[in-house]
Amino acid sequence: MVENYCTTREAAKQLGISVRTAQQWLERGLLEGWKTAGGHRRITRNSVLRAMKEVREEDRKHREADSLKVLVIEDDAALLKLYRTQMSFWPFDVTVYSAPNGYEGLLMVGEVAPLLLLCDLRLPGVSGFQIVRSLCNIERYSEMAIVVVSGLPAEEIDAHGGVPPRVEVMSKPIDFARLEAIACNLAAREQAA
């Protein structure tokens, strides 16, 4: 039974907070426990674990709010992994979301409101052509940078009706330095705002 509970000091150390804060959390009901007859506090380990999870989630939300949100709509898992790897080296925080097809990608645009959208043109379901044309016609996405990445030659892109003028077109293999420069400009714009 002793191992189901911990001292205030142990809980504080696990949570990365002061002993006094752990005591206050217990008194406010954020942690579960009681005071012994000698006035010492005992805290349930389950409530410490729940609090640790909540602290991590809050921390993740704060980091995400301060990072550049990028949505990659790509059906090639190897290429998606390459994007994530390259973006991890950028000189600012990036939160990368991904969708394996155009339909899910459109849904995620509404959910996460990315500042940068990377989209393949050939996708299952809704094509990249349809996605970028649709998004370019919606006012609330006018600040979102859109980059399409494709192995299609320019003539074939034009044969499909092309892409809107504000959409950046990159051919494969991807010029990651150019992509990083676009992202840096977006990050600088966000910090200035």
C-alpha positions in Angstrom: 0.0 0.0 0.0 2.9 2.4 0.7 4.0 2.3 -2.9 0.6 3.7 -4.1 1.5 7.0 -2.3 4.4 9.4 -2.3 5.6 12.3 -0.2 5.1 15.9 -1.3 8.8 16.1 -2.0 8.7 13.0 -4.3 5.6 14.3 -6.1 7.2 17.8 -6.6 10.4 16.2 -8.0 8.4 14.0 -10.5 6.3 17.0 -11.6 9.2 19.4 -11.8 7.6 21.9 -9.3 8.4 23.2 -5.9 7.4 21.4 -2.7 5.2 24.3 -1.8 3.4 24.2 -5.2 2.8 20.4 -4.7 1.3 21.2 -1.3 -1.0 23.9 -2.8 -2.0 21.6 -5.7 -3.0 19.0 -3.0 -5.0 21.6 -1.0 -6.8 22.8 -4.2 -7.7 19.3 -5.2 -5.4 19.1 -8.3 -3.6 16.2 -6.6 -5.3 13.5 -4.5 -4.0 12.7 -1.0 -4.3 13.5 2.7 -2.5 14.7 5.7 -1.2 12.2 8.2 -1.7 12.7 12.0 1.8 14.2 12.1 0.8 16.8 9.5 2.7 15.2 6.6 1.1 15.0 3.2 0.7 11.8 1.2 -0.2 12.0 -2.4 -1.5 9.2 -4.6 0.9 8.2 -7.4 -2.0 8.0 -9.8 -2.9 11.7 -9.3 0.8 12.5 -9.8 0.8 10.5 -13.1 -2.4 12.3 -14.2 -0.8 15.7 -13.3 2.4 14.8 -15.2 0.3 14.0 -18.3 -1.6 17.3 -18.0 1.6 19.3 -17.5 3.1 17.6 -20.7 0.0 18.3 -22.6 0.0 22.0 -21.6 3.7 22.2 -22.5 3.0 20.7 -25.9 0.2 23.2 -26.5 2.4 26.1 -25.6 5.3 24.9 -27.8 2.8 24.2 -30.6 1.4 27.7 -30.3 4.9 29.2 -30.6 5.9 27.1 -33.5 5.4 27.3 -37.3 2.6 25.0 -38.2 3.2 23.1 -41.4 0.8 20.7 -43.1 2.2 18.2 -45.5 -0.3 16.4 -47.8 1.7 13.6 -49.2 0.9 9.9 -49.9 4.5 8.7 -50.0 5.6 7.7 -46.5 9.3 7.9 -47.3 9.0 11.4 -48.6 7.0 12.5 -45.6 9.7 11.1 -43.3 12.3 13.1 -45.3 10.2 16.3 -44.8 10.0 15.7 -41.1 13.7 15.0 -40.8 14.7 18.1 -42.8 12.3 20.4 -40.9 13.7 19.2 -37.6 17.0 21.0 -38.5 15.3 24.3 -39.2 16.4 27.1 -36.8 13.0 27.6 -35.3 10.3 25.4 -33.8 8.1 23.6 -36.3 5.0 21.5 -35.8 4.5 19.2 -38.7 1.0 17.7 -39.4 0.5 15.3 -42.3 -2.3 13.8 -44.3 -2.0 10.9 -46.7 -4.7 12.1 -49.2 -6.4 15.2 -50.4 -9.6 14.6 -48.5 -7.9 14.3 -45.1 -5.6 17.2 -46.1 -8.5 19.6 -46.6 -10.0 18.6 -43.3 -6.7 19.2 -41.5 -6.3 22.6 -43.1 -9.5 23.6 -41.3 -8.4 22.0 -38.0 -4.8 23.2 -37.7 -4.8 26.4 -39.8 -1.2 25.9 -41.0 1.0 28.8 -42.1 2.7 26.6 -44.6 1.0 24.0 -46.8 3.1 21.5 -48.8 1.1 19.5 -51.2 1.8 16.9 -53.8 -0.2 17.3 -57.0 -1.0 13.6 -57.5 -2.9 12.5 -54.5 -5.5 9.8 -54.0 -9.1 11.2 -53.8 -9.0 14.9 -54.1 -6.0 16.0 -56.2 -3.4 18.6 -55.2 -4.7 20.7 -58.1 -8.2 20.8 -56.6 -6.8 21.5 -53.1 -4.7 24.5 -54.0 -7.4 26.0 -56.3 -10.0 25.7 -53.6 -7.8 27.1 -50.8 -6.7 30.1 -52.9 -10.4 31.0 -53.3 -11.0 31.2 -49.6 -10.2 34.5 -47.9 -9.2 33.1 -44.5 -6.4 31.1 -46.1 -5.0 34.1 -48.0 -2.0 34.4 -45.6 -1.2 30.7 -45.8 1.9 30.0 -48.0 1.2 27.1 -50.4 4.0 25.1 -52.0 3.2 22.3 -54.4 5.8 19.6 -54.9 5.6 17.5 -58.0 7.6 15.4 -60.4 5.3 16.5 -63.2 6.9 18.6 -66.0 5.6 22.2 -66.3 3.8 21.3 -69.5 1.8 18.6 -67.8 0.9 20.9 -64.9 -0.3 23.5 -67.4 -2.3 20.8 -69.2 -4.2 20.2 -65.9 -5.0 24.0 -65.8 -1.9 25.0 -63.8 -1.9 26.3 -60.3 -3.0 29.8 -59.0 -0.2 32.4 -59.2 0.4 32.7 -55.5 1.3 29.0 -55.3 5.0 28.2 -55.3 5.8 25.2 -57.5 8.8 23.0 -56.6 10.0 20.1 -58.7 11.4 16.8 -57.3 14.0 16.3 -56.0 13.0 18.9 -53.4 15.2 22.0 -52.9 15.1 21.9 -49.1 17.2 25.1 -48.8 14.5 27.0 -50.8 11.8 25.4 -48.7 13.6 26.5 -45.5 13.9 30.1 -46.8 10.1 30.2 -47.4 9.5 28.9 -43.9 12.0 31.4 -42.4 10.2 34.3 -44.0 6.9 33.0 -42.5 8.4 32.5 -39.1 9.9 36.0 -39.1 6.5 37.4 -40.2 4.7 35.6 -37.4 7.2 36.9 -34.8 6.8 40.4 -36.0 3.0 40.2 -35.8 
